Amino acid sequence: MDARETGLPMRVPDPVPDALPDAVTIWEVGARDGLQNEQEVVPLRVKLEFLDRLAASGLAVLEATSFVRPEWVPQLADATELLDRLHRVPGVRYPVLVPNMRGLDRALEAGVSDVAVFAAATESFTRRNLNRGLDEQFVMFDPVVRRAAADGLSVRGYVSMCFGDPWEGPVPIEQVVSVGKRLLEMGCTQLSLGDTIGVATPGHVTALLRAFTAAGIDLDRLAVHFHDTYGQALANTAAALRSGVRTVDSSAGGLGGCPYAKSATGNLATEDLVWMLDGMGIEHGVDLRALVDTSRWMAEQLGRPSPSGVVRALGS
């Protein structure tokens, strides 16, 4: 009987088990980062069922939506109604992205406990995405983060373009660390380091994480967010885990993509991540079969197959 028939990965003793964490938190971004990239707006009822199914699979962190202006991201224009109608499962966190103070106001009105801001490590990207310079972005985020923290919310800071920028090329490690430190100093509780265009490699990942450690930042405050453009997302994740990272972003079924990289294949698929974690003996709390079924269902709603290798292998 092969692995596909059993539905379980083959467990091989890890050569350096002491270097791996016992458990990992999966930060599921499919409902926000994944669906915001869809060409057509996904119906609210589908989003709500998607979140319900994800929670039922055992995922404990579900990034639900974003309070951005509807004309910027029409796919998430229903954020307020979604949170109003969402069945919030006890023990599950439902973070939302807030771009500014107005977004934070809406999040507070909706009763959320976790928010995130979306910064970048390069001048070019902040100019195009925020219409602000690299330093100017902090002027916008500072009052948002400080108020959210004062109100008792957990605040995540996304840092995009941590490994490469389509306009600037490779991004200096010290520049990424500087941006991350400023977000932590203003009150972010966690940083998510994003390989936005999917160009990172394991050696680069290790070097960046070592630089954060050398700057006095505990790896428990860091998460990683990889795209699979060059097929490196799982290898990069393994490198991050061996470095001491315990939170990994991923998207059910590999939903999402990057408009700044040609042929970008989207976020690391949660199913692929879970398969690898199972093979490494790392706890995560997710029912893989239920998650695969959820991604197959969502693929049907979107009218195309999932790019996840594990979904394809176990979903037939």
C-alpha positions in Angstrom: 0.0 0.0 0.0 1.5 3.3 -1.0 1.3 6.7 0.7 -1.5 7.9 -1.6 -3.7 4.9 -0.6 -3.2 5.5 3.1 -3.5 9.2 2.8 -0.4 9.6 5.1 3.2 10.7 4.2 6.0 8.2 4.8 7.7 9.2 8.1 11.5 9.2 7.8 13.7 9.9 10.9 14.9 13.5 10.6 18.7 13.8 10.6 18.7 16.7 13.0 15.4 16.4 15.1 16.6 18.7 17.8 16.7 21.6 15.3 13.0 21.4 14.6 10.1 22.8 16.6 7.7 20.4 18.3 4.7 22.3 16.9 3.9 25.0 14.4 1.1 27.5 14.1 -0.3 27.7 10.6 -1.6 31.2 9.8 -4.2 30.5 7.1 -4.5 33.4 4.6 -6.7 31.8 1.9 -9.9 33.8 2.7 -8.1 37.1 2.6 -4.8 37.0 0.7 -6.1 34.2 -1.6 -9.5 35.5 -2.5 -8.4 39.1 -2.9 -6.5 38.0 -6.0 -9.6 36.5 -7.8 -10.7 38.2 -11.0 -14.3 37.7 -10.1 -15.9 38.6 -6.7 -16.6 35.4 -4.7 -20.1 35.4 -3.2 -20.3 36.1 0.5 -22.1 32.8 1.2 -19.1 31.0 -0.3 -16.6 33.0 1.8 -18.5 32.2 4.9 -18.7 28.5 4.2 -15.0 28.5 3.3 -14.1 29.9 6.7 -16.5 27.5 8.4 -14.9 24.5 6.6 -11.3 25.8 7.4 -12.2 26.1 11.1 -13.7 22.6 11.1 -10.4 21.2 9.6 -8.6 22.3 12.8 -6.9 25.5 11.6 -6.7 27.9 14.6 -5.8 31.1 12.8 -7.9 32.2 9.8 -7.2 35.6 8.3 -10.7 36.5 7.4 -10.8 39.7 5.3 -9.4 43.2 4.9 -10.8 46.7 5.6 -9.4 48.3 2.5 -11.4 50.8 0.4 -13.8 48.8 -1.9 -12.5 50.5 -5.0 -9.0 49.2 -4.2 -10.0 45.6 -3.5 -13.6 45.0 -4.6 -13.2 41.3 -3.8 -13.2 42.2 -0.1 -15.8 45.0 -0.1 -18.1 42.8 2.0 -15.8 42.8 5.0 -18.2 44.3 7.5 -21.1 42.0 6.5 -18.8 39.0 6.5 -17.6 39.6 10.0 -21.2 40.3 11.1 -22.4 37.0 9.7 -19.3 34.9 10.5 -19.8 32.0 12.9 -16.8 32.5 15.1 -15.6 29.2 16.5 -14.3 29.3 20.1 -10.5 29.1 20.1 -10.1 30.2 16.5 -8.6 33.6 15.8 -9.9 35.7 12.9 -7.4 38.4 12.1 -8.2 41.2 9.6 -5.9 43.5 7.6 -6.3 47.3 8.3 -4.5 49.8 6.0 -5.2 52.9 8.1 -7.0 54.4 11.0 -10.4 54.2 9.3 -9.8 50.5 8.7 -8.9 50.1 12.4 -12.1 51.9 13.4 -14.1 49.4 11.3 -12.3 46.5 12.8 -13.0 47.7 16.3 -16.6 48.2 15.5 -16.7 44.6 14.2 -15.3 43.3 17.5 -12.1 41.7 16.1 -9.2 40.9 18.4 -6.4 40.6 15.9 -5.4 43.1 13.1 -2.5 43.4 10.7 -0.8 46.2 8.8 0.9 45.7 5.5 4.3 47.3 5.1 7.2 46.8 2.7 10.9 46.6 2.7 11.5 48.6 -0.4 11.0 52.1 -1.6 9.6 51.1 -5.0 6.9 48.9 -3.6 5.7 51.3 -1.0 5.5 54.0 -3.7 3.3 51.8 -5.9 1.3 50.1 -3.2 0.8 52.9 -0.6 1.7 56.0 -2.6 4.3 56.7 0.2 8.1 56.3 0.5 9.8 53.7 2.6 10.1 55.9 5.7 6.7 57.6 5.1 4.9 54.3 5.5 5.7 54.4 9.2 4.0 57.7 9.7 0.8 56.1 8.5 1.2 52.9 10.5 2.4 54.3 13.8 -0.9 55.7 15.1 -2.8 52.6 13.9 -0.5 50.1 15.6 -0.2 52.2 18.8 -4.0 52.6 19.1 -4.7 49.0 18.3 -2.1 47.9 21.0 -3.5 50.3 23.5 -7.0 48.8 22.9 -5.6 45.3 23.6 -5.5 44.0 20.1 -2.8 41.8 18.8 -1.1 43.5 15.8 0.8 41.7 13.1 3.2 43.5 10.8 3.5 42.2 7.3 6.8 43.0 5.6 6.6 42.4 1.8 9.4 42.2 -0.7 11.8 40.7 1.9 13.9 38.8 -0.6 13.5 40.5 -3.9 11.7 43.4 -5.5 10.6 43.4 -9.2 11.8 47.0 -9.6 14.9 47.0 -7.4 16.1 43.4 -7.5 17.7 41.7 -4.5 16.8 43.4 -1.2 19.6 44.0 1.3 19.1 42.0 4.4 19.9 44.9 6.7 17.2 46.9 5.0 14.6 44.2 5.8 15.8 44.0 9.4 15.5 47.7 9.8 11.9 47.8 8.6 11.0 44.9 10.8 12.6 46.4 13.9 10.7 49.7 13.4 7.4 47.8 13.2 8.1 45.9 16.4 9.2 49.0 18.2 5.9 50.8 17.4 4.0 47.9 18.9 3.6 45.0 16.5 3.5 41.7 18.3 4.6 39.6 15.3 6.3 40.1 11.9 5.4 38.1 8.8 8.4 38.1 6.4 7.1 37.9 2.9 8.7 36.5 -0.2 6.3 38.4 -2.3 7.6 37.5 -5.8 8.8 34.0 -4.8 12.5 34.4 -5.4 13.9 33.3 -2.0 16.1 30.3 -1.5 16.9 28.4 1.7 20.3 29.9 2.1 18.8 33.4 1.8 16.1 32.5 4.3 18.6 31.3 6.8 20.8 34.4 6.4 17.8 36.7 6.9 16.6 35.0 10.1 20.1 34.9 11.5 20.3 38.7 10.9 17.1 39.2 12.9 18.5 37.1 15.7 21.7 39.1 15.6 19.6 42.3 15.9 18.2 40.9 19.2 14.8 39.8 17.8 13.4 36.6 19.2 12.4 34.2 16.4 9.1 33.5 18.2 8.1 37.0 17.0 8.7 36.1 13.4 6.5 34.2 10.8 7.3 33.4 7.2 5.2 33.9 4.1 6.4 32.2 0.9 5.2 32.1 -2.6 6.0 29.2 -4.9 6.9 31.0 -8.1 10.2 29.0 -8.5 9.1 25.9 -6.6 11.0 26.8 -3.4 8.3 27.5 -0.9 8.5 24.2 0.9 12.3 24.2 0.9 12.3 27.7 2.3 9.8 26.8 4.9 12.0 23.9 6.0 14.9 26.2 6.3 12.9 28.6 8.4 11.7 25.8 10.7 15.3 24.6 11.2 16.2 28.2 12.1 13.6 28.3 14.9 10.5 29.9 13.3 7.2 28.5 14.6 4.6 30.3 12.6 4.1 29.7 8.9 1.6 31.5 6.6 -0.1 29.4 3.9 -3.2 29.3 1.8 -5.7 26.4 1.5 -5.4 24.9 -2.0 -2.6 27.4 -2.9 -5.1 30.2 -3.5 -3.6 33.6 -4.3 -0.9 34.9 -6.5 1.4 37.9 -7.0 0.6 40.5 -9.6 4.3 41.6 -9.6 5.9 38.4 -10.7 5.3 36.6 -14.0 4.0 33.1 -13.7 3.7 33.4 -9.9 1.9 30.3 -8.8 0.5 31.7 -5.6 1.0 31.1 -1.9 2.4 28.0 -0.3 -0.5 25.6 -0.2 -1.6 24.7 3.3 -2.1 21.0 2.3 1.5 20.8 1.0 2.7 22.4 4.2 0.7 20.0 6.4 2.0 17.0 4.4 5.6 18.1 5.0 5.0 18.8 8.7 3.5 15.3 9.1 6.6 13.8 7.6 8.8 15.8 9.9 6.8 14.8 13.0 5.8 18.4 13.8 2.4 19.0 15.3 -0.1 21.4 13.7 -3.6 20.4 14.7 -5.0 20.1 11.1 -7.1 17.2 9.7 -5.5 16.9 6.3 -8.3 15.0 4.7 -10.9 17.6 5.8 -8.6 20.3 4.5 -8.2 18.6 1.1 -12.0 18.2 0.8 -12.4 21.9 1.6 -9.9 23.0 -1.1 -11.5 20.7 -3.6 -14.9 22.3 -2.8 -13.4 25.8 -3.2 -11.8 24.9 -6.5 -15.2 23.8 -7.7 -16.7 27.2 -6.7 -13.9 29.0 -8.6 -14.1 26.8 -11.6 -10.5 25.6 -11.8 -8.3 22.9 -10.2 -6.2 23.6 -7.2 -2.4 24.0 -7.9 -1.6 22.1 -4.6 0.2 18.9 -5.3 -1.3 17.3 -2.2 -4.8 18.3 -3.2 -4.3 16.7 -6.6 -2.8 13.5 -5.1 -5.4 13.0 -2.4 -8.4 14.6 -4.0 -9.1 12.2 -6.8 
